[in-house]
């Protein structure tokens, strides 16, 4: 796109910065595709390390999505598993500075930042620059709600100690019940102490964002979303599932292959009594809404 036209036609420039992991990058990228499909005067710049840009850029050729890289300041995807606590801490401590420097070099002024909820520094930078931040949570709202319950604790070290010592009982710690502690221990089972500390610190920063997005569906976690909205001052939006097929529901094809873009026809072509197909179809009904519109056909 010509630079002058690019400036003239763009009313909204979003910078999207995902946590460097497939389970985080994929939802972020699919959210970007959904946004650009609905709003034609928006441009999204996806910021990631040079390694990650090399992994994903060729898969997203939409003219409204651009890519900008920061140096490889974190361990490579090839070796991150050898020292995950070290990788996680590097994400939390080494990406912020090059990200902020990059913001000053972008061609267009940034109107909004969409960041992963596990990148607390993105919220801090956005607030410092008076740029609204929408933080994207890739875990279910139910899991987040357990984290959110403890966001008021000033001394999170007490909570980390309780998580480590499974024989220790809860006593005189405001807001922590045995049930909540059991939930957290299940979520963090096997995680190193430092990872737990950093994760809880990230969650404590979420209320400082301006919007909270979930890669989830309201109808699947209705009570959780309603409870979160009552407790939080943040506007909360379930935007999921942010997965590739959503943009292809209205395509037409006669193919019966599961790789076909017409998933409705593929579902209808499956054998009766297929449990997997029924589950997928019922999930689709939840996505369509509580009135079940377009869900008259089910595989019995």
C-alpha positions in Angstrom: 0.0 0.0 0.0 1.2 3.5 -0.9 2.4 5.3 2.2 0.2 8.4 1.6 -2.9 6.3 1.0 -1.9 4.2 4.0 -1.9 7.3 6.3 -5.1 8.7 4.8 -7.2 5.6 5.1 -6.2 4.5 8.5 -8.1 5.7 11.5 -7.0 3.1 14.0 -3.5 1.7 14.4 -3.4 -1.3 16.8 -0.1 -2.8 18.0 -0.6 -6.5 18.9 2.0 -8.1 21.0 1.5 -11.8 21.9 3.4 -13.9 24.4 5.9 -16.0 22.5 4.3 -19.4 22.5 2.0 -21.1 20.1 -1.0 -21.3 22.5 -0.7 -17.5 22.8 0.4 -16.4 19.3 -2.3 -18.3 17.4 -5.3 -16.7 19.3 -3.7 -13.3 19.0 -3.2 -13.7 15.3 -6.7 -15.0 14.7 -8.1 -12.1 16.7 -6.2 -9.7 14.4 -7.7 -11.4 11.4 -11.2 -11.1 12.9 -10.7 -7.4 13.6 -9.5 -6.6 10.1 -12.3 -8.5 8.5 -14.8 -6.4 10.4 -13.2 -3.0 10.2 -11.5 -1.8 7.0 -9.9 1.4 8.3 -7.8 -0.5 10.9 -4.2 -1.5 10.6 -2.6 -3.9 13.0 1.2 -4.1 13.6 2.1 -7.4 15.2 5.3 -7.1 17.3 7.3 -10.2 18.1 10.9 -11.4 18.1 12.8 -11.8 14.9 12.5 -15.6 15.3 8.8 -15.5 15.8 8.2 -13.1 12.9 10.0 -15.7 10.7 7.7 -18.4 12.0 4.4 -16.6 11.5 4.6 -13.7 9.0 4.3 -15.8 5.8 1.0 -17.3 7.1 -0.7 -13.9 7.3 -0.7 -11.9 4.1 -3.6 -9.5 4.8 -2.7 -6.0 3.8 -4.1 -4.6 7.0 -1.7 -6.8 9.2 1.9 -5.8 9.3 4.8 -7.1 11.2 7.6 -5.4 13.2 10.4 -7.3 15.0 12.4 -6.8 18.1 15.8 -8.5 18.6 15.9 -12.1 19.8 16.4 -11.2 23.4 14.8 -14.4 24.8 15.9 -18.0 24.4 15.1 -19.6 21.1 12.0 -21.8 20.6 14.4 -24.6 19.9 15.8 -24.6 23.4 13.3 -22.9 25.6 12.1 -26.2 27.1 15.6 -26.8 28.6 15.1 -24.0 31.0 11.5 -22.8 31.0 11.8 -20.7 34.2 14.7 -18.9 32.6 12.7 -18.4 29.4 9.7 -17.1 31.2 11.7 -14.6 33.2 13.4 -13.4 30.1 10.0 -12.8 28.5 9.0 -10.7 31.5 12.3 -8.7 31.8 14.0 -8.5 28.4 11.3 -7.7 25.9 10.0 -4.5 27.4 12.8 -2.2 26.4 13.1 -3.1 22.8 9.3 -3.1 22.5 9.1 0.5 23.8 11.9 1.6 21.5 10.0 0.1 18.6 6.9 2.0 19.4 8.8 5.2 18.7 10.0 4.0 15.3 6.6 3.0 13.9 5.3 4.9 10.9 1.8 5.5 12.4 0.9 6.7 15.9 -0.4 3.9 18.1 -4.0 4.2 19.1 -4.4 0.9 21.0 -2.3 -1.9 22.3 -3.5 -5.5 22.4 -1.2 -7.5 24.6 -1.2 -11.0 26.1 -2.2 -11.0 29.7 1.1 -12.6 30.6 3.0 -9.5 29.4 2.7 -7.2 32.3 5.2 -4.7 30.9 2.9 -4.0 27.9 0.2 -2.6 30.3 2.8 -0.6 32.1 4.2 0.9 28.9 0.7 1.6 27.5 -0.3 3.4 30.7 2.9 5.5 30.7 2.2 6.6 27.2 -1.5 7.1 27.6 -2.3 4.4 25.1 -5.3 2.2 25.9 -4.4 -1.4 26.4 -6.7 -4.4 25.8 -5.2 -7.4 27.5 -6.0 -10.8 25.9 -6.3 -13.8 28.3 -5.8 -17.1 26.6 -6.8 -19.3 29.5 -10.5 -20.0 30.2 -12.3 -17.4 32.2 -12.8 -20.0 35.0 -9.1 -20.4 35.4 -8.5 -16.6 35.3 -11.2 -16.1 38.0 -9.2 -18.2 40.4 -6.2 -16.0 39.7 -8.3 -12.9 40.0 -9.5 -13.8 43.4 -6.0 -13.3 44.8 -5.1 -10.1 42.9 -5.8 -8.0 46.0 -3.1 -9.8 48.1 -0.2 -7.4 48.7 2.1 -10.2 49.9 1.8 -12.8 47.2 4.9 -14.5 48.6 2.6 -16.0 51.3 0.4 -17.5 48.6 3.5 -19.0 46.8 4.6 -20.6 50.0 1.2 -22.1 50.6 1.2 -23.5 47.1 4.6 -25.1 47.6 3.8 -26.7 51.0 0.9 -29.0 50.2 0.6 -30.2 53.8 0.3 -26.7 55.1 -3.2 -25.5 56.0 -4.7 -22.1 55.4 -4.7 -19.9 58.4 -5.3 -16.2 58.9 -4.7 -15.3 55.3 -7.5 -13.0 54.1 -9.3 -14.2 51.0 -7.7 -17.7 50.8 -9.9 -20.7 51.4 -8.9 -24.3 51.3 -11.0 -24.8 48.2 -9.3 -21.9 46.4 -5.9 -23.1 47.4 -6.7 -26.6 46.1 -7.7 -25.0 42.8 -4.5 -23.1 42.5 -2.4 -26.1 43.4 -4.0 -28.1 40.7 -3.4 -25.3 38.1 0.3 -24.8 39.1 1.1 -28.4 39.8 4.7 -29.0 38.6 5.5 -25.4 37.9 8.7 -23.9 39.4 8.4 -21.4 42.1 9.6 -18.5 40.0 7.1 -19.2 37.2 4.3 -19.1 39.8 5.5 -15.8 41.2 5.7 -14.1 37.8 2.3 -15.5 36.7 0.6 -14.1 39.8 2.4 -10.7 39.2 1.1 -10.6 35.7 -2.5 -11.2 36.9 -2.1 -8.4 39.4 -1.5 -6.0 36.5 -4.6 -7.0 34.5 -6.9 -4.5 36.4 -4.5 -1.7 35.3 -5.5 -2.3 31.6 -8.4 -0.6 30.0 -10.1 -3.7 28.5 -10.0 -7.4 29.2 -10.5 -9.9 26.4 -11.0 -13.6 26.7 -10.4 -16.3 24.1 -13.6 -18.0 25.3 -17.4 -18.0 24.6 -19.8 -16.3 27.0 -22.4 -19.1 26.7 -19.9 -21.7 27.9 -18.8 -19.7 31.0 -21.8 -17.5 31.6 -21.8 -17.5 35.4 -18.0 -16.9 35.5 -18.2 -13.9 33.1 -21.2 -12.4 35.0 -19.3 -12.8 38.3 -16.1 -11.2 36.8 -18.1 -8.2 35.5 -19.6 -7.6 38.9 -16.2 -7.6 40.6 -14.2 -5.7 38.0 -14.3 -2.2 36.7 -12.8 -3.3 33.4 -15.0 -3.8 30.3 -14.8 -7.6 29.7 -15.3 -9.1 26.2 -15.4 -12.8 25.4 -14.1 -12.9 21.8 -13.5 -16.6 21.3 -12.9 -19.0 20.1 -10.3 -17.1 18.1 -9.5 -20.0 15.8 -8.9 -20.0 12.0 -12.1 -21.5 10.8 -14.4 -18.7 12.0 -13.7 -16.6 9.0 -14.7 -19.5 6.6 -18.2 -20.4 7.9 -19.9 -18.8 5.0 -17.7 -20.2 2.2 -19.3 -22.6 -0.2 -17.9 -25.9 -1.3 -19.1 -29.4 -2.1 -16.1 -31.1 -0.5 -16.6 -33.5 2.3 -13.0 -33.3 3.5 -12.5 -32.0 7.1 -10.0 -29.5 5.6 -12.7 -28.0 3.6 -13.7 -24.4 4.3 -17.4 -25.3 4.6 -17.5 -26.9 8.0 -21.2 -27.1 8.1 -21.4 -29.3 5.1 -18.6 -31.5 6.4 -20.5 -31.9 9.8 -23.7 -32.9 8.0 -21.8 -35.5 6.0 -20.6 -37.4 9.0 -22.1 -40.7 10.1 -24.9 -40.7 12.6 -24.0 -41.3 16.2 -20.6 -39.7 16.0 -19.8 -38.4 19.5 -17.0 -36.1 18.3 -19.2 -34.5 15.7 -22.1 -34.0 18.1 -19.7 -32.3 20.6 -18.5 -29.9 17.9 -22.0 -29.2 16.7 -23.2 -28.5 20.2 -20.3 -26.1 20.7 -21.3 -24.4 17.5 -24.8 -24.0 18.9 -23.4 -22.3 22.0 -21.4 -20.0 19.8 -24.6 -19.1 17.8 -26.4 -18.1 20.9 -28.8 -19.3 23.6 -31.8 -19.2 21.2 -30.1 -22.0 19.2 -30.6 -20.3 15.8 -29.2 -22.2 12.9 -28.9 -25.3 15.2 -31.9 -27.2 14.1 -29.8 -30.0 12.6 -27.9 -32.3 15.0 -26.2 -35.6 14.4 -28.1 -38.3 16.3 
